[in-house]
Amino acid sequence: MRVGSPGKVGLVFVSHSSDIARGLVSLARQMAPTASLFPAGGTDDGRIGTSFDLVTAGIADADAGEGVVVLCDLGSAILTAETALDFLDDAVRDRVRIVDAPLVEGGVAAAVAAESGDPLDVVVEAAESAWGGRRDDASEGAPSEAQVAGDAAQPIDGDRAASGHTRSIRLVNSDGLHARPAAELVKLASTFAQKVTVNGTDAKSLLGIMSLGLTKGAQVDIASEDPDGREAVDSIAALVESGFGEA
């Protein structure tokens, strides 16, 4: 019997297609190798649709006591997930969240947060951040597109640099800062309490980092305005310099 990863929030991907659900697990697994990721796609007999039994089994498999995040593709998938929740024990139901977020982008962001050992509320926020601030019910902690653009437009001037620490690195990865190295950067940044930015974008936001579209040879400006952020900046700079094990 499959069980969730101890100490980590589990994820269940509910899709009308078993291929989509399994494919998303495969994709997210590249960035979250030890997280509990379970597909619940299609009907019991493999047709297009959703299955109460598969969703219920997915939640049971993903639950290691830290909570479960359920992401769905279409409206009827949400109804199936909600029905499954109704049949859970109260103690289990209290730690399961059906998150309104884009299935792929939200699923990948949530998987990286779960891989980092973040608590349930933070994993939910990571999934909701995939809306990019376009939804009224998105987390207050999720940066909007306007916020990301505004941050990126701010120069690292002398006064700001003096209050923290800045490093500039050339990206050496032949494929640029694609999903896997971006996830490694975010996971490292998440181990530090201090806020760090990469080219003006929050280093703890997977979708923000991936949206930078940095290619080989691009300049990577890593900065923190926090006086205690030097270790975080230097650690991320070292990871970038190493080529994330790919160069």
matplotlib code that plots the C-alpha trace (Angstrom):
import matplotlib.pyplot as plt

x = [0.0, 1.3, 1.7, 2.5, 6.0, 6.4, 6.6, 5.4, 2.1, 0.7, -0.8, -3.5, -4.1, -7.7, -8.2, -10.8, -7.8, -5.7, -2.9, -3.0, -2.9, -0.1, 1.8, 1.6, 2.9, 5.8, 6.5, 6.3, 8.4, 11.4, 11.3, 9.9, 11.5, 10.4, 7.1, 3.9, 2.3, -0.7, -2.7, -6.5, -7.4, -10.2, -12.9, -12.4, -12.4, -10.1, -12.6, -12.6, -14.2, -13.6, -13.9, -14.9, -13.0, -9.7, -9.9, -10.6, -7.7, -5.4, -6.1, -5.6, -2.3, -1.1, -1.9, 1.0, -0.6, 0.6, -2.3, -3.3, -3.8, -6.1, -6.0, -8.6, -8.9, -12.6, -15.7, -17.1, -13.7, -14.1, -17.6, -16.1, -13.3, -15.9, -18.0, -14.9, -14.2, -17.8, -17.1, -13.8, -13.4, -13.6, -10.0, -8.8, -11.2, -9.8, -6.4, -7.5, -7.7, -9.3, -7.4, -8.8, -5.6, -4.4, -3.8, -0.3, 1.2, -0.4, 0.5, 4.2, 4.4, 2.7, 4.9, 8.0, 6.7, 5.7, 9.2, 10.7, 8.6, 6.4, 3.2, -0.2, -1.2, 2.1, 1.6, -1.9, -0.5, 2.1, -0.6, -2.8, 0.2, -0.2, -3.1, -0.5, -2.7, -5.5, -8.0, -9.6, -9.2, -5.5, -3.2, -2.0, 1.5, 1.4, 3.1, 0.9, 2.2, 2.3, 4.3, 6.8, 7.1, 7.5, 10.1, 12.1, 12.1, 13.7, 17.5, 19.8, 21.1, 23.9, 21.6, 19.7, 22.9, 24.5, 21.7, 22.1, 24.2, 24.2, 25.9, 25.8, 26.5, 26.4, 24.2, 26.2, 23.5, 23.2, 19.4, 19.0, 17.1, 14.5, 12.2, 14.5, 17.3, 14.6, 13.1, 16.5, 17.0, 13.6, 14.1, 17.4, 16.0, 13.2, 15.6, 16.5, 14.2, 15.6, 13.9, 16.2, 15.4, 16.7, 16.6, 14.0, 11.8, 11.2, 13.6, 11.0, 8.5, 8.9, 6.6, 8.2, 11.7, 10.6, 8.9, 12.2, 13.1, 16.9, 19.0, 22.7, 24.9, 22.2, 23.1, 21.6, 21.4, 20.9, 20.2, 18.8, 18.1, 18.2, 21.5, 21.4, 20.8, 24.5, 24.6, 21.4, 22.7, 26.1, 24.6, 22.2, 25.1, 27.2, 24.4, 24.1, 27.8, 27.9, 25.4, 23.0, 25.0, 24.2, 26.9]
y = [0.0, 3.4, 6.0, 9.7, 10.9, 11.5, 15.2, 16.4, 17.6, 15.2, 16.2, 14.6, 15.6, 15.0, 15.1, 13.7, 12.0, 9.4, 10.3, 14.0, 13.1, 10.6, 13.0, 15.8, 13.5, 12.6, 16.3, 17.5, 14.5, 16.0, 18.9, 17.2, 13.7, 12.8, 14.5, 12.5, 13.0, 10.8, 10.8, 10.4, 10.6, 9.1, 6.7, 3.3, 1.6, 4.0, 6.2, 10.0, 11.2, 11.2, 8.6, 8.9, 5.8, 7.0, 10.4, 8.8, 6.4, 9.2, 11.2, 8.2, 7.4, 11.0, 11.7, 11.3, 13.5, 16.9, 17.5, 16.9, 19.4, 18.4, 20.1, 19.5, 20.3, 20.8, 21.7, 18.1, 17.0, 19.5, 18.1, 14.6, 15.8, 17.6, 14.4, 12.4, 14.9, 14.5, 10.8, 11.3, 11.1, 14.6, 14.5, 13.7, 16.2, 19.0, 18.6, 18.3, 21.3, 21.4, 24.3, 26.5, 26.9, 26.0, 22.3, 22.2, 25.5, 25.2, 21.6, 22.1, 25.1, 23.2, 20.1, 22.2, 23.7, 20.3, 18.9, 21.7, 20.6, 23.6, 23.4, 23.0, 26.6, 27.5, 24.7, 26.0, 29.5, 28.1, 26.5, 29.7, 31.8, 30.3, 32.7, 35.5, 37.8, 37.7, 36.1, 38.0, 34.9, 34.4, 34.5, 37.8, 36.4, 35.5, 38.2, 39.6, 40.1, 43.9, 43.4, 41.1, 43.6, 46.5, 44.7, 43.8, 47.4, 48.6, 49.1, 47.8, 51.2, 52.1, 52.7, 49.4, 47.4, 49.0, 47.7, 44.1, 42.0, 41.5, 39.1, 39.0, 35.7, 34.6, 31.6, 28.7, 26.1, 25.2, 24.9, 28.1, 28.3, 25.7, 23.9, 21.6, 24.2, 26.8, 24.4, 23.8, 27.5, 28.0, 25.1, 26.5, 30.0, 28.6, 27.3, 30.9, 33.3, 36.4, 37.6, 37.2, 38.3, 37.0, 39.8, 41.5, 38.4, 36.7, 33.7, 31.6, 31.9, 29.0, 30.4, 33.9, 32.4, 30.3, 33.3, 35.2, 33.0, 33.2, 31.6, 30.6, 33.6, 35.7, 37.9, 36.6, 39.4, 37.8, 40.3, 40.8, 44.0, 42.2, 42.9, 39.2, 38.0, 37.6, 33.8, 33.3, 35.4, 33.7, 30.2, 30.8, 32.4, 29.3, 27.1, 29.2, 29.2, 25.4, 25.1, 23.2, 20.0, 20.3, 22.5]
z = [0.0, -0.9, 1.8, 1.9, 2.6, 6.3, 7.3, 3.9, 2.5, -0.2, -3.5, -5.6, -9.2, -10.3, -14.1, -16.5, -18.3, -16.6, -19.1, -17.9, -14.2, -14.6, -16.9, -14.3, -11.6, -13.9, -14.6, -11.0, -9.9, -11.8, -9.4, -6.3, -6.2, -2.7, -2.4, -2.2, -5.7, -6.7, -9.9, -9.8, -13.5, -15.6, -14.6, -12.8, -16.2, -17.9, -19.8, -19.8, -16.6, -12.9, -10.2, -6.6, -5.7, -7.3, -5.7, -2.3, -2.7, -3.8, -0.7, 1.5, -0.2, -0.1, 3.5, 5.9, 8.6, 7.3, 5.0, 1.4, -1.5, -4.2, -7.6, -10.3, -14.1, -14.8, -12.8, -12.5, -11.2, -8.3, -7.6, -7.4, -5.1, -2.9, -2.7, -1.7, 1.1, 2.4, 3.1, 4.9, 8.7, 10.3, 11.4, 7.8, 6.2, 8.3, 6.7, 3.1, 0.8, -2.7, -4.3, -7.1, -9.2, -12.7, -12.7, -14.3, -13.1, -9.6, -9.3, -10.1, -7.7, -5.0, -5.5, -5.0, -1.9, -0.6, -1.5, 0.7, 3.6, 3.7, 5.8, 4.3, 4.1, 2.3, -0.2, -0.8, -1.4, -3.8, -5.9, -5.8, -6.9, -10.4, -10.9, -10.8, -8.7, -11.3, -8.9, -5.9, -3.8, -4.5, -1.5, -0.3, -0.3, -4.0, -6.2, -9.0, -12.5, -11.8, -8.6, -10.4, -13.2, -10.8, -8.7, -11.9, -13.0, -9.8, -10.1, -7.5, -6.6, -4.1, -1.2, -1.6, -2.1, 0.9, 3.2, 2.1, -0.3, -4.1, -6.5, -10.3, -12.0, -15.7, -16.3, -17.6, -18.2, -21.9, -21.6, -19.4, -16.2, -17.1, -14.7, -12.8, -11.9, -11.2, -8.7, -7.1, -6.7, -5.1, -2.7, -1.6, -1.2, 0.9, 3.5, 4.4, 6.3, 4.5, 1.3, -1.7, -5.3, -8.6, -11.3, -9.1, -8.6, -5.3, -5.2, -3.4, -6.2, -8.7, -11.3, -11.0, -11.5, -14.4, -16.0, -16.2, -19.2, -18.5, -21.2, -21.2, -20.7, -19.1, -16.1, -12.9, -10.2, -6.8, -4.0, -0.5, 1.2, 4.5, 6.4, 7.4, 3.8, 2.8, 3.4, 1.4, -1.5, -1.5, -1.3, -4.3, -6.2, -5.6, -6.9, -10.1, -10.6, -10.3, -13.2, -11.0, -11.7, -15.4, -16.9]

ax = plt.figure().add_subplot(projection="3d")
ax.plot(x, y, z, "-o")
ax.set_aspect("equal")
plt.show()
